[in-house]
Amino acid sequence: MSEDFIERPRKNEKDGAIQYVKQLLEQALEEHRNEDVNKLEEVFRLLQTKKYGLVWEEHAEIVEEEMKTKIPVFVEAVEKKIVGNPEVKDYNFLLEGENLHSLHLLEKTHSGKIDVIYIDPPYNTGNKDFIYNDRIVDKSDSYSHSKWLSFMSKRLKIAKHLLSDSGVILVSIDENEHSQLKLLMDEIFGEHNFIETIVWDKKSSAKGVPPRNMMVGVHEYILAYQVSDKFRFLGEKRDETGFKNPDNDPRGPWRESNIKSTTKPLEEAFTITDPNTGKEYTNTWAFSKESLERMIIENRILWKKNLPKQKEFLYNMRNSTKALKSNWGVFDNQRTTMFLKKLLPDVQFNNPKPLELMKYLIEVTAPENSVILDFFAGSGTTAQAVLESGGNRKFILATNNENNIAQEITFARLKKISEGTEFYKGKDFNLKYFRTDFVDKNDFPDFQLEDELLNYITPLVELEFGIDISNPSVQIILTEEQLGKLIKEGKLEKDSTLFLHPTVLLNNKEAELLSKLNVTKQIIPDYYFGKDLW
């Protein structure tokens, strides 16, 4: 490379400008010209802004500005509680309200606890699909990208805090903001945490009159990011062909599988013995001697006449090791549209995500005890996909109620899914419905604000621990007097759980009683509204 080549030709210009402003700033400080100091410090800050990455004009949101004086809280819509499976204590949640407020509250209850986040945000197509500060952002808005990036940035930063170390976030998008979103997520989650851009086709081919350039987009994207290298795709569901259970083994379906090695040398051969007949088999085996001895004890060896084989159980082979492709082919959203029309004939929802796509996403990313969050819940396809995927997965949905979508579509869909119809069997699950409300700091001076916020502790406890405290086996205790009354009236249940405010202290007699009744004590986190009091 030539010695005269300057890799960053503007670097010296910028460094020179910074040094010049520093000199002016020092001079202004010496002469106590405070107004000039403030202006020069701002110029100095602007000159030192980042040198690479996504840059846009930051926009402020009314909903965020309001939180300076109004503290978001949850209030339960009791009439919308669904108890479809009263045998279990676990609950799913639907949060109605501006999702920035819901995310603010979820940060208190689920920081580092969400396993999978899937969102389908506005695509910012310019066709009235994106509203910012109560105004439609259309194609004539010169700040459309900046507004969208400001909107997404605030929400994605909180989303990162919500994900567990092994968690993943999946964001649907099309070509309008794909490039900008990729750079934004590189910045928030780290370029090294990018997993893949998944491509899926929303139709098999273009229909109708072709555009002038003769090209029609038939696909969309899902950007996948982790927060650490602990995340792993689970793989595709194993094909169950060939697995049977002719002997009613309690471990479930199995198939015969070879245990003889085809690669080990003869000198590594050893003998195993059928404990029922004493017959010995000497060969080179695919397993170590210790492993085979354990398999014999566990009754996993099939003692065939010439060569033993093993019982290979389906439950041990949950997922295929086949690599997942980044292009997932066609998923027809028309089927989901038709399903919604049958389920809710009086409402209309355009372009719901394909249910089969969502089920596939859940099954390859979310372990069976996962919590899945969707804070652009739309019609609620994510919830149905979680329920249809089985396991002990739980969902949290957040959506605004624009055009009554939360009540008339999202909740109505979940209600119908719980009840079933003539064409749909239905699913058993429990759900609590919370709405966002506000406590105005100006209405409650000093210590009164903390007392007022205690009235809104219950929804946060229920949300964090996935429970319903109207169940007598789960109770919230905010004062020592309340606990004393509970004990006096004999309303403490055996094997129950008490959520205690940090100021509630037990005396020896109370502690002994709780121990005798095997009551679990759980301290209510003091971080629920801590920062909001400042």
C-alpha positions as CSV (number, residue, x, y, z in Angstrom):
1,M,0.0,0.0,0.0
2,S,1.3,3.5,-0.9
3,E,2.8,5.4,2.1
4,D,0.8,8.4,0.8
5,F,-2.6,6.6,1.1
6,I,-4.8,8.0,3.9
7,E,-7.4,5.4,4.9
8,R,-9.5,7.9,6.8
9,P,-9.0,11.1,4.7
10,R,-11.4,13.1,6.9
11,K,-9.9,12.1,10.2
12,N,-7.3,14.9,10.4
13,E,-10.0,17.5,9.5
14,K,-12.3,16.2,12.3
15,D,-9.4,16.0,14.8
16,G,-8.4,19.6,13.9
17,A,-12.0,20.8,14.4
18,I,-12.2,19.1,17.8
19,Q,-8.9,20.6,18.9
20,Y,-10.0,24.1,17.8
21,V,-13.4,23.8,19.6
22,K,-11.5,22.6,22.8
23,Q,-9.4,25.7,22.7
24,L,-12.4,28.0,22.3
25,L,-14.1,26.1,25.2
26,E,-11.1,26.5,27.5
27,Q,-11.0,30.2,26.7
28,A,-14.7,30.6,27.4
29,L,-14.3,28.8,30.7
30,E,-11.4,31.1,31.7
31,E,-13.5,34.2,30.8
32,H,-16.6,32.8,32.6
33,R,-18.7,33.1,29.4
34,N,-21.3,30.6,30.5
35,E,-23.6,30.9,27.5
36,D,-20.7,30.3,25.1
37,V,-19.6,27.4,27.3
38,N,-22.9,25.6,26.9
39,K,-23.0,26.1,23.2
40,L,-19.4,25.0,22.6
41,E,-19.9,21.9,24.8
42,E,-22.8,20.9,22.5
43,V,-20.7,21.5,19.4
44,F,-17.9,19.4,21.0
45,R,-20.5,16.6,21.7
46,L,-21.8,16.6,18.2
47,L,-18.2,16.4,16.7
48,Q,-17.6,13.2,18.8
49,T,-20.7,11.4,17.8
50,K,-20.4,7.8,16.6
51,K,-18.3,7.2,13.5
52,Y,-20.1,4.1,12.2
53,G,-23.7,2.8,12.4
54,L,-27.2,3.8,11.9
55,V,-27.8,7.5,12.3
56,W,-31.3,9.1,12.3
57,E,-33.1,12.1,13.5
58,E,-34.4,11.2,17.0
59,H,-38.1,11.8,17.6
60,A,-39.9,11.9,20.9
61,E,-43.1,10.1,21.7
62,I,-46.0,11.5,23.6
63,V,-46.5,8.2,25.4
64,E,-42.9,8.3,26.7
65,E,-43.1,11.9,27.6
66,E,-46.2,11.3,29.7
67,M,-44.3,8.8,31.9
68,K,-42.3,11.7,33.4
69,T,-45.3,12.5,35.6
70,K,-47.7,9.6,35.1
71,I,-46.7,6.2,36.4
72,P,-48.1,3.3,34.3
73,V,-49.9,0.6,36.3
74,F,-52.0,-2.5,35.5
75,V,-55.7,-2.9,36.4
76,E,-57.4,-6.2,35.9
77,A,-60.5,-6.6,33.8
78,V,-62.0,-9.3,36.0
79,E,-64.9,-10.0,33.7
80,K,-62.4,-11.1,31.0
81,K,-60.6,-13.8,33.1
82,I,-60.6,-17.2,31.4
83,V,-60.4,-20.3,33.6
84,G,-60.3,-23.0,31.1
85,N,-58.1,-25.3,33.1
86,P,-59.0,-24.9,36.9
87,E,-56.7,-27.9,37.7
88,V,-53.6,-25.8,37.2
89,K,-52.4,-22.6,38.8
90,D,-50.5,-21.2,35.8
91,Y,-51.9,-18.3,33.9
92,N,-51.3,-16.6,30.5
93,F,-51.7,-12.8,30.1
94,L,-53.2,-10.3,27.7
95,L,-52.1,-6.7,28.3
96,E,-54.2,-4.0,26.8
97,G,-52.7,-0.6,26.2
98,E,-49.8,1.3,24.6
99,N,-47.1,-1.4,24.4
100,L,-44.3,1.0,25.6
101,H,-46.2,1.3,28.9
102,S,-46.7,-2.5,29.1
103,L,-43.0,-3.1,28.3
104,H,-42.1,-0.6,31.1
105,L,-44.1,-2.7,33.6
106,L,-42.8,-6.0,32.2
107,E,-39.3,-4.7,32.9
108,K,-40.2,-4.8,36.5
109,T,-41.6,-8.4,36.4
110,H,-39.8,-10.2,33.6
111,S,-36.3,-8.8,33.3
112,G,-34.1,-11.6,32.0
113,K,-37.0,-14.1,32.2
114,I,-38.5,-14.2,28.7
115,D,-37.4,-17.2,26.5
116,V,-38.7,-16.1,23.1
117,I,-40.0,-12.7,21.9
118,Y,-41.8,-12.6,18.6
119,I,-43.1,-9.4,17.2
120,D,-44.8,-8.3,13.9
121,P,-44.4,-4.5,14.1
122,P,-45.7,-1.9,11.6
123,Y,-43.8,-2.4,8.3
124,N,-43.9,1.4,7.6
125,T,-45.1,0.8,4.0
126,G,-46.5,4.3,3.8
127,N,-50.0,2.9,3.4
128,K,-51.4,4.0,6.7
129,D,-50.0,1.0,8.6
130,F,-47.8,3.1,11.0
131,I,-49.1,5.8,13.4
132,Y,-46.7,8.0,15.3
133,N,-47.9,10.4,18.0
134,D,-51.5,9.9,16.8
135,R,-50.7,10.8,13.2
136,I,-50.5,8.5,10.2
137,V,-47.0,8.3,8.8
138,D,-47.5,8.2,5.0
139,K,-45.2,8.3,2.0
140,S,-45.1,12.2,2.0
141,D,-43.5,12.3,5.5
142,S,-39.8,13.1,5.0
143,Y,-39.1,11.7,8.5
144,S,-40.9,8.4,8.1
145,H,-37.7,6.3,8.6
146,S,-36.5,8.4,11.5
147,K,-39.9,8.2,13.3
148,W,-40.1,4.4,12.7
149,L,-36.5,3.9,14.0
150,S,-37.2,6.0,17.1
151,F,-40.4,4.0,17.7
152,M,-38.6,0.7,17.3
153,S,-35.4,1.6,19.1
154,K,-37.2,2.3,22.4
155,R,-39.1,-0.9,22.4
156,L,-36.2,-3.2,21.2
157,K,-33.9,-1.8,24.0
158,I,-36.4,-2.9,26.6
159,A,-37.0,-6.2,24.8
160,K,-33.3,-7.0,25.1
161,H,-33.5,-6.6,28.9
162,L,-36.4,-9.0,29.0
163,L,-34.7,-11.9,27.3
164,S,-33.1,-14.6,29.3
165,D,-29.4,-15.5,28.6
166,S,-30.6,-18.4,26.3
167,G,-33.4,-16.3,24.8
168,V,-34.1,-15.2,21.2
169,I,-36.0,-12.4,19.6
170,L,-37.7,-12.9,16.2
171,V,-38.9,-9.8,14.3
172,S,-41.0,-9.9,11.2
173,I,-40.4,-7.3,8.5
174,D,-40.6,-6.7,4.8
175,E,-38.3,-4.9,2.4
176,N,-39.5,-1.4,3.4
177,E,-37.5,-1.4,6.7
178,H,-35.5,-4.6,6.5
179,S,-32.1,-2.9,6.0
180,Q,-32.7,-0.3,8.6
181,L,-34.0,-2.9,11.1
182,K,-30.9,-5.1,10.6
183,L,-28.6,-2.2,11.4
184,L,-30.7,-1.1,14.4
185,M,-30.7,-4.6,15.8
186,D,-26.9,-5.0,15.2
187,E,-26.5,-1.8,17.4
188,I,-28.9,-2.9,20.2
189,F,-28.2,-6.7,20.4
190,G,-24.7,-6.6,18.9
191,E,-23.7,-7.7,15.4
192,H,-22.1,-10.8,16.9
193,N,-25.5,-11.9,18.2
194,F,-27.2,-11.9,14.8
195,I,-28.3,-15.5,14.1
196,E,-30.1,-15.5,10.7
197,T,-32.4,-13.7,8.4
198,I,-35.2,-16.2,7.8
199,V,-37.1,-15.9,4.5
200,W,-40.6,-17.2,4.1
201,D,-43.0,-16.9,1.2
202,K,-46.5,-15.4,1.8
203,K,-47.7,-16.8,-1.5
204,S,-46.3,-19.3,-4.0
205,S,-46.4,-16.8,-7.0
206,A,-47.4,-13.3,-7.9
207,K,-50.9,-12.9,-9.3
208,G,-52.6,-10.1,-11.2
209,V,-51.1,-7.4,-13.4
210,P,-47.3,-7.3,-13.1
211,P,-45.6,-4.0,-12.2
212,R,-43.4,-2.1,-14.7
213,N,-40.2,-3.8,-13.5
214,M,-41.9,-7.2,-13.9
215,M,-40.8,-8.2,-10.3
216,V,-43.3,-8.9,-7.5
217,G,-42.3,-9.5,-3.9
218,V,-43.7,-12.7,-2.5
219,H,-41.6,-13.1,0.6
220,E,-41.1,-11.5,4.0
221,Y,-38.3,-11.8,6.5
222,I,-37.8,-12.7,10.2
223,L,-34.6,-11.4,11.8
224,A,-33.4,-13.6,14.6
225,Y,-31.0,-12.3,17.3
226,Q,-29.8,-13.9,20.6
227,V,-28.5,-12.1,23.7
228,S,-25.7,-14.6,24.3
229,D,-24.3,-17.8,22.7
230,K,-26.4,-19.9,25.1
231,F,-29.3,-19.8,22.6
232,R,-29.8,-22.9,20.5
233,F,-32.4,-23.7,17.9
234,L,-34.2,-26.9,19.0
235,G,-34.4,-28.5,15.6
236,E,-37.4,-29.8,13.8
237,K,-39.9,-32.1,15.4
238,R,-38.9,-35.7,14.9
239,D,-40.8,-37.8,12.3
240,E,-42.7,-40.4,14.4
241,T,-42.8,-42.9,11.5
242,G,-41.7,-46.4,12.7
243,F,-42.1,-45.7,16.4
244,K,-44.6,-48.1,18.1
245,N,-45.3,-49.4,21.6
246,P,-46.3,-53.1,21.1
247,D,-45.4,-54.0,24.7
248,N,-47.0,-50.9,26.3
249,D,-43.7,-49.7,27.6
250,P,-44.5,-46.8,30.1
251,R,-41.7,-44.8,28.4
252,G,-43.7,-44.5,25.3
253,P,-43.2,-45.4,21.6
254,W,-39.9,-47.0,20.5
255,R,-38.2,-48.6,17.5
256,E,-35.5,-51.1,17.0
257,S,-32.0,-49.7,16.5
258,N,-28.6,-51.3,15.9
259,I,-26.0,-51.3,18.7
260,K,-23.2,-53.0,16.7
261,S,-20.5,-50.7,15.5
262,T,-19.5,-50.8,11.9
263,T,-16.4,-48.6,12.4
264,K,-14.5,-49.9,15.5
265,P,-11.6,-52.3,15.1
266,L,-12.0,-56.0,16.2
267,E,-9.5,-55.5,19.1
268,E,-12.1,-53.2,20.8
269,A,-14.7,-56.0,21.0
270,F,-16.1,-57.1,24.3
271,T,-18.9,-59.4,25.7
272,I,-22.4,-58.6,27.0
273,T,-24.7,-61.1,28.6
274,D,-28.4,-61.7,28.4
275,P,-29.5,-61.6,32.1
276,N,-32.5,-63.8,31.3
277,T,-30.8,-66.7,29.5
278,G,-27.1,-66.2,30.3
279,K,-26.3,-66.2,26.6
280,E,-23.2,-64.2,25.7
281,Y,-22.7,-61.9,22.7
282,T,-19.2,-60.8,21.7
283,N,-18.8,-58.0,19.2
284,T,-17.7,-54.4,18.6
285,W,-20.4,-52.2,20.0
286,A,-21.5,-48.6,19.2
287,F,-21.6,-48.0,23.0
288,S,-19.1,-48.2,25.8
289,K,-19.2,-51.2,28.2
290,E,-20.6,-48.9,31.0
291,S,-23.3,-47.5,28.7
292,L,-24.5,-51.0,27.6
293,E,-24.5,-52.3,31.2
294,R,-26.7,-49.3,32.1
295,M,-29.0,-50.0,29.1
296,I,-29.3,-53.6,30.2
297,I,-30.4,-52.6,33.7
298,E,-32.9,-50.2,32.2
299,N,-34.3,-53.0,30.0
300,R,-33.5,-51.2,26.8
301,I,-31.8,-54.1,25.1
302,L,-33.7,-56.4,22.8
303,W,-32.1,-59.8,23.0
304,K,-32.4,-61.1,19.4
305,K,-31.3,-64.6,18.4
306,N,-28.2,-63.5,16.4
307,L,-27.5,-59.9,17.4
308,P,-29.0,-57.8,20.2
309,K,-30.6,-54.4,19.3
310,Q,-31.8,-51.5,21.4
311,K,-35.1,-49.9,22.1
312,E,-34.7,-46.3,20.8
313,F,-37.4,-44.2,22.5
314,L,-39.2,-41.4,20.7
315,Y,-39.1,-39.2,23.9
316,N,-35.3,-39.3,23.7
317,M,-35.3,-38.2,20.1
318,R,-37.5,-35.1,20.4
319,N,-35.9,-33.1,17.6
320,S,-34.2,-33.8,14.3
321,T,-30.6,-32.9,13.9
322,K,-31.3,-31.8,10.4
323,A,-30.1,-28.2,9.9
324,L,-32.7,-25.5,9.7
325,K,-32.8,-23.7,6.3
326,S,-33.0,-19.9,6.2
327,N,-35.6,-20.1,3.5
328,W,-38.7,-21.8,4.9
329,G,-40.9,-21.8,1.8
330,V,-44.6,-21.0,1.6
331,F,-46.8,-20.4,4.6
332,D,-50.3,-19.5,3.5
333,N,-51.9,-16.7,5.6
334,Q,-55.2,-17.2,3.7
335,R,-55.8,-20.3,5.9
336,T,-55.5,-18.2,9.0
337,T,-57.7,-15.4,7.5
338,M,-60.4,-18.0,6.8
339,F,-60.0,-19.5,10.3
340,L,-60.6,-16.1,11.8
341,K,-63.6,-15.4,9.6
342,K,-65.2,-18.6,10.8
343,L,-64.2,-18.0,14.4
344,L,-65.2,-14.4,14.5
345,P,-67.7,-13.8,11.6
346,D,-68.6,-10.3,12.8
347,V,-65.1,-8.8,12.7
348,Q,-62.4,-8.3,10.1
349,F,-58.6,-8.5,10.5
350,N,-56.4,-8.2,7.5
351,N,-53.1,-10.1,6.9
352,P,-52.8,-12.2,10.1
353,K,-49.6,-14.1,10.4
354,P,-49.9,-17.7,9.2
355,L,-50.7,-20.0,12.2
356,E,-48.5,-22.8,10.8
357,L,-45.5,-20.4,10.5
358,M,-46.0,-19.3,14.1
359,K,-46.3,-22.9,15.3
360,Y,-43.1,-23.8,13.5
361,L,-41.3,-20.8,15.0
362,I,-42.4,-21.8,18.5
363,E,-41.4,-25.4,18.1
364,V,-37.9,-24.7,16.9
365,T,-37.1,-22.0,19.3
366,A,-39.1,-22.4,22.6
367,P,-38.4,-25.2,25.0
368,E,-41.6,-26.8,26.5
369,N,-41.5,-24.7,29.7
370,S,-40.9,-21.4,27.9
371,V,-42.5,-18.0,28.3
372,I,-43.2,-16.4,24.9
373,L,-43.9,-12.6,24.6
374,D,-45.5,-10.8,21.7
375,F,-45.9,-7.1,22.2
376,F,-47.4,-6.4,18.8
377,A,-50.0,-9.1,19.3
378,G,-52.5,-8.1,16.6
379,S,-55.2,-10.8,16.2
380,G,-53.4,-13.2,18.7
381,T,-51.9,-15.7,16.3
382,T,-48.9,-16.1,18.6
383,A,-51.1,-17.1,21.5
384,Q,-52.9,-19.8,19.5
385,A,-49.5,-21.1,18.1
386,V,-48.3,-21.4,21.7
387,L,-51.4,-23.4,22.8
388,E,-51.3,-25.6,19.7
389,S,-47.6,-26.4,20.1
390,G,-48.3,-28.2,23.4
391,G,-45.9,-28.6,26.3
392,N,-46.1,-26.2,29.3
393,R,-45.4,-23.1,27.3
394,K,-47.0,-19.8,28.4
395,F,-47.7,-16.6,26.5
396,I,-47.9,-12.9,27.3
397,L,-49.5,-10.7,24.7
398,A,-49.5,-6.9,24.6
399,T,-51.5,-4.8,22.2
400,N,-53.2,-1.4,22.1
401,N,-57.0,-1.2,21.7
402,E,-57.0,0.9,18.5
403,N,-60.4,0.3,16.9
404,N,-61.2,-2.1,19.8
405,I,-58.7,-4.7,18.5
406,A,-57.7,-5.9,22.0
407,Q,-61.3,-6.6,23.1
408,E,-63.1,-7.5,19.9
409,I,-60.4,-9.4,18.1
410,T,-57.5,-10.5,20.3
411,F,-59.5,-11.4,23.4
412,A,-62.5,-12.5,21.4
413,R,-60.3,-15.0,19.5
414,L,-58.8,-16.3,22.8
415,K,-62.2,-16.7,24.3
416,K,-63.5,-18.7,21.3
417,I,-60.3,-20.8,21.3
418,S,-61.0,-21.6,24.9
419,E,-64.7,-22.5,24.4
420,G,-64.3,-24.2,21.0
421,T,-66.9,-24.2,18.2
422,E,-68.6,-26.6,15.8
423,F,-65.5,-26.6,13.6
424,Y,-62.7,-26.1,16.3
425,K,-62.3,-28.4,19.3
426,G,-60.9,-25.7,21.6
427,K,-58.0,-25.5,24.1
428,D,-57.9,-25.6,27.9
429,F,-55.9,-22.7,29.3
430,N,-56.2,-19.9,31.9
431,L,-55.9,-16.2,31.1
432,K,-55.9,-12.9,32.9
433,Y,-56.7,-9.6,31.1
434,F,-54.9,-6.4,32.4
435,R,-55.4,-2.8,31.2
436,T,-52.8,-0.1,31.6
437,D,-53.8,2.9,33.7
438,F,-51.8,5.7,35.4
439,V,-51.0,7.2,38.8
440,D,-50.3,10.9,38.5
441,K,-47.3,11.8,40.7
442,N,-48.7,15.3,41.1
443,D,-51.9,13.9,42.8
444,F,-49.9,12.1,45.6
445,P,-47.2,14.2,47.2
446,D,-44.4,12.6,49.3
447,F,-45.1,9.3,51.0
448,Q,-48.7,9.2,49.8
449,L,-47.5,8.2,46.3
450,E,-45.9,5.0,47.7
451,D,-49.1,4.2,49.6
452,E,-51.1,4.7,46.4
453,L,-48.8,2.5,44.3
454,L,-49.3,-0.4,46.8
455,N,-52.8,-0.6,45.5
456,Y,-51.4,-1.8,42.1
457,I,-49.0,-4.4,43.4
458,T,-51.3,-7.4,42.9
459,P,-51.3,-7.4,39.1
460,L,-47.5,-7.3,39.0
461,V,-47.2,-10.2,41.4
462,E,-49.7,-12.2,39.3
463,L,-47.8,-11.3,36.2
464,E,-44.3,-12.1,37.5
465,F,-45.3,-15.5,39.0
466,G,-48.0,-16.4,36.4
467,I,-50.7,-16.9,39.1
468,D,-54.2,-15.7,40.2
469,I,-54.3,-14.5,43.8
470,S,-58.0,-15.0,44.1
471,N,-57.0,-18.6,44.6
472,P,-57.0,-19.0,48.4
473,S,-53.8,-21.0,48.2
474,V,-52.0,-17.8,47.0
475,Q,-52.3,-14.6,49.0
476,I,-50.7,-11.2,49.1
477,I,-49.9,-9.7,52.5
478,L,-49.0,-6.0,52.6
479,T,-49.2,-5.3,56.4
480,E,-48.5,-7.2,59.6
481,E,-52.1,-6.4,60.7
482,Q,-53.4,-8.2,57.6
483,L,-51.3,-11.3,58.4
484,G,-52.5,-11.3,62.0
485,K,-56.1,-11.1,60.9
486,L,-55.6,-13.9,58.4
487,I,-54.2,-16.2,61.1
488,K,-56.8,-15.2,63.7
489,E,-59.7,-16.1,61.3
490,G,-58.0,-19.4,60.4
491,K,-57.8,-18.5,56.7
492,L,-54.2,-19.8,56.1
493,E,-54.3,-22.9,53.9
494,K,-51.9,-25.8,54.2
495,D,-49.2,-25.8,51.4
496,S,-50.2,-22.3,50.3
497,T,-48.0,-19.4,49.2
498,L,-47.8,-16.0,50.8
499,F,-46.4,-13.0,49.0
500,L,-45.1,-10.7,51.8
501,H,-44.3,-7.0,51.5
502,P,-40.7,-6.4,52.6
503,T,-41.9,-4.5,55.7
504,V,-43.9,-7.4,57.0
505,L,-41.9,-9.2,59.7
506,L,-43.0,-12.5,61.3
507,N,-42.8,-13.1,65.1
508,N,-41.7,-16.5,66.3
509,K,-45.3,-17.8,66.8
510,E,-46.3,-16.8,63.2
511,A,-43.1,-18.2,61.7
512,E,-43.7,-21.5,63.6
513,L,-47.3,-21.7,62.3
514,L,-46.3,-21.0,58.7
515,S,-43.7,-23.7,58.9
516,K,-46.2,-26.2,60.4
517,L,-48.6,-25.5,57.5
518,N,-45.8,-25.8,55.0
519,V,-46.5,-22.2,53.7
520,T,-44.1,-20.9,51.1
521,K,-43.0,-17.3,51.8
522,Q,-42.2,-15.1,48.9
523,I,-41.1,-11.5,49.4
524,I,-42.8,-9.0,47.1
525,P,-40.0,-7.4,45.0
526,D,-39.3,-3.8,46.2
527,Y,-38.2,-2.8,42.7
528,Y,-41.8,-2.7,41.3
529,F,-42.2,1.0,41.7
530,G,-38.8,2.0,43.2
531,K,-37.5,4.1,40.3
532,D,-41.0,5.7,39.7
533,L,-40.8,7.3,43.2
534,W,-37.7,9.3,42.4
